[in-house]
Amino acid sequence: MAKQMRDLSDVSQKHAIAELTATWILAVYPENFELALSLSDAMREQTDIYLKESKGTGARH
């Protein structure tokens, strides 16, 4: 899958990752859209925290 992702444009990579994530979230909470949205928000928040911490330490991931 990683090789397939490298063959995509930046925009297409972002779209594929978003679609994969959304599909996974809906599989985790198929009957509860509110919990699915909550998980999406939590993942986005954690990603922001990780990025901010990485920038603060000068780490490059």
The first five atom37 places (N, CA, C, CB, O) and aatype in JSON, in Angstrom:
{
  "aatype": [12, 0, 11, 5, 12, 1, 3, 10, 15, 3, 19, 15, 5, 11, 8, 0, 9, 0, 6, 10, 16, 0, 16, 17, 9, 10, 0, 19, 18, 14, 6, 2, 13, 6, 10, 0, 10, 15, 10, 15, 3, 0, 12, 1, 6, 5, 16, 3, 9, 18, 10, 11, 6, 15, 11, 7, 16, 7, 0, 1, 8],
  "atom_mask": [
    [1, 1, 1, 1, 1],
    [1, 1, 1, 1, 1],
    [1, 1, 1, 1, 1],
    [1, 1, 1, 1, 1],
    [1, 1, 1, 1, 1],
    [1, 1, 1, 1, 1],
    [1, 1, 1, 1, 1],
    [1, 1, 1, 1, 1],
    [1, 1, 1, 1, 1],
    [1, 1, 1, 1, 1],
    [1, 1, 1, 1, 1],
    [1, 1, 1, 1, 1],
    [1, 1, 1, 1, 1],
    [1, 1, 1, 1, 1],
    [1, 1, 1, 1, 1],
    [1, 1, 1, 1, 1],
    [1, 1, 1, 1, 1],
    [1, 1, 1, 1, 1],
    [1, 1, 1, 1, 1],
    [1, 1, 1, 1, 1],
    [1, 1, 1, 1, 1],
    [1, 1, 1, 1, 1],
    [1, 1, 1, 1, 1],
    [1, 1, 1, 1, 1],
    [1, 1, 1, 1, 1],
    [1, 1, 1, 1, 1],
    [1, 1, 1, 1, 1],
    [1, 1, 1, 1, 1],
    [1, 1, 1, 1, 1],
    [1, 1, 1, 1, 1],
    [1, 1, 1, 1, 1],
    [1, 1, 1, 1, 1],
    [1, 1, 1, 1, 1],
    [1, 1, 1, 1, 1],
    [1, 1, 1, 1, 1],
    [1, 1, 1, 1, 1],
    [1, 1, 1, 1, 1],
    [1, 1, 1, 1, 1],
    [1, 1, 1, 1, 1],
    [1, 1, 1, 1, 1],
    [1, 1, 1, 1, 1],
    [1, 1, 1, 1, 1],
    [1, 1, 1, 1, 1],
    [1, 1, 1, 1, 1],
    [1, 1, 1, 1, 1],
    [1, 1, 1, 1, 1],
    [1, 1, 1, 1, 1],
    [1, 1, 1, 1, 1],
    [1, 1, 1, 1, 1],
    [1, 1, 1, 1, 1],
    [1, 1, 1, 1, 1],
    [1, 1, 1, 1, 1],
    [1, 1, 1, 1, 1],
    [1, 1, 1, 1, 1],
    [1, 1, 1, 1, 1],
    [1, 1, 1, 0, 1],
    [1, 1, 1, 1, 1],
    [1, 1, 1, 0, 1],
    [1, 1, 1, 1, 1],
    [1, 1, 1, 1, 1],
    [1, 1, 1, 1, 1]
  ],
  "atom_positions": [
    [[0.82, -1.19, 0.0], [0.0, 0.0, 0.0], [0.86, 1.25, 0.0], [-0.93, 0.0, 1.2], [0.51, 2.25, -0.63]],
    [[1.98, 1.22, 0.69], [2.84, 2.4, 0.73], [3.35, 2.77, -0.66], [4.02, 2.16, 1.67], [3.42, 3.95, -1.0]],
    [[3.71, 1.77, -1.45], [4.17, 2.05, -2.81], [3.05, 2.67, -3.63], [4.68, 0.76, -3.48], [3.28, 3.61, -4.4]],
    [[1.85, 2.16, -3.48], [0.71, 2.72, -4.19], [0.49, 4.17, -3.8], [-0.55, 1.89, -3.92], [0.14, 5.0, -4.64]],
    [[0.68, 4.48, -2.53], [0.49, 5.86, -2.05], [1.55, 6.78, -2.65], [0.56, 5.92, -0.51], [1.24, 7.92, -3.0]],
    [[2.78, 6.3, -2.79], [3.85, 7.13, -3.35], [3.56, 7.52, -4.79], [5.18, 6.42, -3.27], [4.01, 8.56, -5.25]],
    [[2.81, 6.68, -5.5], [2.49, 6.96, -6.89], [1.4, 8.02, -7.05], [2.06, 5.7, -7.57], [1.15, 8.5, -8.15]],
    [[0.75, 8.38, -5.95], [-0.32, 9.38, -5.99], [0.24, 10.79, -5.79], [-1.37, 9.07, -4.93], [1.31, 10.96, -5.21]],
    [[-0.49, 11.78, -6.27], [-0.12, 13.17, -6.02], [-0.33, 13.47, -4.53], [-0.95, 14.15, -6.91], [-0.97, 12.7, -3.82]],
    [[0.21, 14.6, -4.07], [0.04, 15.0, -2.67], [-1.44, 15.08, -2.29], [0.72, 16.34, -2.4], [-1.85, 14.59, -1.24]],
    [[-2.22, 15.7, -3.15], [-3.66, 15.85, -2.88], [-4.34, 14.49, -2.84], [-4.32, 16.75, -3.94], [-5.16, 14.23, -1.96]],
    [[-4.0, 13.63, -3.77], [-4.6, 12.29, -3.8], [-4.18, 11.46, -2.59], [-4.21, 11.56, -5.09], [-4.97, 10.67, -2.09]],
    [[-2.94, 11.63, -2.12], [-2.5, 10.94, -0.91], [-3.33, 11.37, 0.28], [-1.01, 11.2, -0.65], [-3.79, 10.54, 1.06]],
    [[-3.53, 12.67, 0.42], [-4.33, 13.19, 1.54], [-5.75, 12.67, 1.47], [-4.34, 14.74, 1.54], [-6.33, 12.28, 2.49]],
    [[-6.32, 12.65, 0.27], [-7.68, 12.15, 0.09], [-7.75, 10.67, 0.47], [-8.15, 12.36, -1.36], [-8.69, 10.26, 1.15]],
    [[-6.79, 9.88, 0.03], [-6.78, 8.44, 0.32], [-6.66, 8.19, 1.83], [-5.62, 7.75, -0.42], [-7.35, 7.33, 2.37]],
    [[-5.8, 8.94, 2.48], [-5.63, 8.77, 3.94], [-6.91, 9.16, 4.66], [-4.44, 9.63, 4.45], [-7.33, 8.47, 5.59]],
    [[-7.53, 10.26, 4.25], [-8.79, 10.7, 4.87], [-9.89, 9.66, 4.66], [-9.23, 12.07, 4.31], [-10.65, 9.35, 5.58]],
    [[-9.97, 9.12, 3.45], [-11.0, 8.11, 3.15], [-10.75, 6.83, 3.95], [-11.02, 7.8, 1.64], [-11.7, 6.24, 4.48]],
    [[-9.51, 6.4, 4.03], [-9.16, 5.21, 4.82], [-9.51, 5.41, 6.29], [-7.67, 4.88, 4.67], [-10.08, 4.53, 6.93]],
    [[-9.16, 6.57, 6.82], [-9.44, 6.87, 8.23], [-10.94, 6.91, 8.49], [-8.8, 8.21, 8.62], [-11.41, 6.33, 9.47]],
    [[-11.68, 7.57, 7.62], [-13.13, 7.66, 7.79], [-13.78, 6.27, 7.71], [-13.74, 8.58, 6.73], [-14.69, 5.97, 8.48]],
    [[-13.31, 5.45, 6.79], [-13.84, 4.1, 6.65], [-13.57, 3.28, 7.91], [-13.24, 3.39, 5.43], [-14.43, 2.53, 8.37]],
    [[-12.36, 3.44, 8.46], [-12.01, 2.73, 9.69], [-12.88, 3.2, 10.86], [-10.52, 2.92, 10.02], [-13.38, 2.39, 11.63]],
    [[-13.04, 4.52, 10.97], [-13.85, 5.07, 12.07], [-15.29, 4.57, 11.97], [-13.82, 6.62, 12.05], [-15.88, 4.19, 12.98]],
    [[-15.85, 4.57, 10.77], [-17.23, 4.09, 10.6], [-17.34, 2.6, 10.9], [-17.72, 4.37, 9.18], [-18.39, 2.13, 11.33]],
    [[-16.26, 1.85, 10.68], [-16.27, 0.43, 11.03], [-16.23, 0.24, 12.55], [-15.07, -0.29, 10.38], [-16.81, -0.71, 13.07]],
    [[-15.55, 1.14, 13.24], [-15.48, 1.05, 14.71], [-16.83, 1.41, 15.33], [-14.38, 1.99, 15.25], [-17.26, 0.77, 16.29]],
    [[-17.5, 2.42, 14.78], [-18.8, 2.87, 15.3], [-19.85, 2.88, 14.19], [-18.67, 4.28, 15.92], [-20.33, 3.95, 13.81]],
    [[-20.22, 1.72, 13.67], [-21.16, 1.69, 12.54], [-22.57, 2.17, 12.89], [-21.25, 0.3, 12.0], [-23.3, 2.63, 12.01]],
    [[-22.94, 2.07, 14.13], [-24.3, 2.43, 14.53], [-24.4, 3.77, 15.24], [-24.85, 1.36, 15.43], [-25.5, 4.2, 15.59]],
    [[-23.27, 4.44, 15.44], [-23.31, 5.67, 16.23], [-22.48, 6.76, 15.55], [-22.8, 5.42, 17.67], [-21.27, 6.85, 15.76]],
    [[-23.13, 7.56, 14.75], [-22.45, 8.61, 14.0], [-21.82, 9.65, 14.93], [-23.42, 9.28, 13.03], [-20.76, 10.19, 14.62]],
    [[-22.45, 9.95, 16.03], [-21.9, 10.93, 16.98], [-20.58, 10.44, 17.56], [-22.91, 11.21, 18.12], [-19.63, 11.23, 17.69]],
    [[-20.49, 9.17, 17.91], [-19.23, 8.63, 18.42], [-18.18, 8.59, 17.32], [-19.44, 7.22, 19.0], [-16.99, 8.81, 17.58]],
    [[-18.6, 8.32, 16.09], [-17.66, 8.34, 14.97], [-17.07, 9.74, 14.8], [-18.37, 7.89, 13.66], [-15.86, 9.88, 14.61]],
    [[-17.9, 10.76, 14.86], [-17.41, 12.14, 14.76], [-16.51, 12.49, 15.94], [-18.57, 13.12, 14.7], [-15.51, 13.19, 15.78]],
    [[-16.86, 12.0, 17.11], [-16.05, 12.25, 18.3], [-14.66, 11.63, 18.16], [-16.75, 11.71, 19.55], [-13.66, 12.26, 18.51]],
    [[-14.6, 10.41, 17.64], [-13.31, 9.76, 17.43], [-12.49, 10.52, 16.39], [-13.5, 8.3, 16.99], [-11.29, 10.7, 16.56]],
    [[-13.14, 10.98, 15.33], [-12.46, 11.76, 14.31], [-11.87, 13.04, 14.91], [-13.43, 12.11, 13.16], [-10.72, 13.39, 14.63]],
    [[-12.65, 13.72, 15.73], [-12.16, 14.94, 16.4], [-10.98, 14.63, 17.31], [-13.28, 15.59, 17.21], [-10.0, 15.38, 17.32]],
    [[-11.07, 13.54, 18.07], [-10.0, 13.17, 18.99], [-8.72, 12.84, 18.23], [-10.42, 11.97, 19.86], [-7.63, 13.22, 18.65]],
    [[-8.85, 12.14, 17.11], [-7.67, 11.8, 16.31], [-7.02, 13.06, 15.73], [-8.05, 10.82, 15.17], [-5.8, 13.18, 15.71]],
    [[-7.84, 13.98, 15.27], [-7.34, 15.23, 14.72], [-6.62, 16.04, 15.82], [-8.49, 16.06, 14.11], [-5.55, 16.61, 15.58]],
    [[-7.22, 16.08, 17.0], [-6.61, 16.8, 18.12], [-5.26, 16.18, 18.5], [-7.56, 16.81, 19.33], [-4.29, 16.9, 18.73]],
    [[-5.21, 14.85, 18.57], [-3.95, 14.18, 18.91], [-2.89, 14.42, 17.85], [-4.18, 12.68, 19.1], [-1.71, 14.58, 18.16]],
    [[-3.31, 14.44, 16.59], [-2.37, 14.72, 15.51], [-1.79, 16.12, 15.66], [-3.05, 14.56, 14.13], [-0.59, 16.32, 15.5]],
    [[-2.65, 17.1, 15.97], [-2.18, 18.47, 16.18], [-1.19, 18.54, 17.33], [-3.37, 19.4, 16.45], [-0.16, 19.21, 17.24]],
    [[-1.51, 17.85, 18.43], [-0.61, 17.83, 19.59], [0.73, 17.23, 19.21], [-1.24, 17.04, 20.76], [1.78, 17.78, 19.55]],
    [[0.71, 16.12, 18.5], [1.94, 15.45, 18.09], [2.79, 16.38, 17.21], [1.62, 14.15, 17.33], [4.0, 16.49, 17.41]],
    [[2.15, 17.03, 16.26], [2.88, 17.94, 15.37], [3.49, 19.11, 16.15], [1.95, 18.48, 14.28], [4.64, 19.49, 15.91]],
    [[2.74, 19.67, 17.07], [3.25, 20.78, 17.87], [4.42, 20.35, 18.75], [2.13, 21.37, 18.74], [5.4, 21.07, 18.88]],
    [[4.3, 19.17, 19.35], [5.39, 18.65, 20.18], [6.62, 18.37, 19.33], [4.95, 17.38, 20.92], [7.74, 18.64, 19.75]],
    [[6.42, 17.83, 18.16], [7.55, 17.53, 17.27], [8.26, 18.8, 16.85], [7.07, 16.77, 16.02], [9.49, 18.83, 16.77]],
    [[7.5, 19.85, 16.58], [8.1, 21.13, 16.2], [8.88, 21.74, 17.34], [7.02, 22.1, 15.73], [9.95, 22.32, 17.15]],
    [[8.34, 21.59, 18.55], [8.99, 22.15, 19.72], [10.31, 21.48, 20.05], [0.0, 0.0, 0.0], [11.2, 22.12, 20.61]],
    [[10.44, 20.21, 19.71], [11.67, 19.49, 20.01], [12.65, 19.51, 18.85], [11.36, 18.06, 20.4], [13.79, 19.07, 18.97]],
    [[12.18, 20.03, 17.73], [13.04, 20.06, 16.56], [13.13, 18.72, 15.85], [0.0, 0.0, 0.0], [13.93, 18.54, 14.93]],
    [[12.29, 17.77, 16.3], [12.3, 16.44, 15.7], [11.67, 16.5, 14.31], [11.56, 15.43, 16.59], [10.72, 17.25, 14.07]],
    [[12.2, 15.71, 13.42], [11.63, 15.6, 12.07], [11.15, 14.19, 11.88], [12.66, 15.99, 10.97], [11.93, 13.24, 11.94]],
    [[9.86, 14.05, 11.63], [9.28, 12.72, 11.44], [8.83, 12.58, 10.03], [8.1, 12.46, 12.4], [8.3, 11.53, 9.65]]
  ]
}
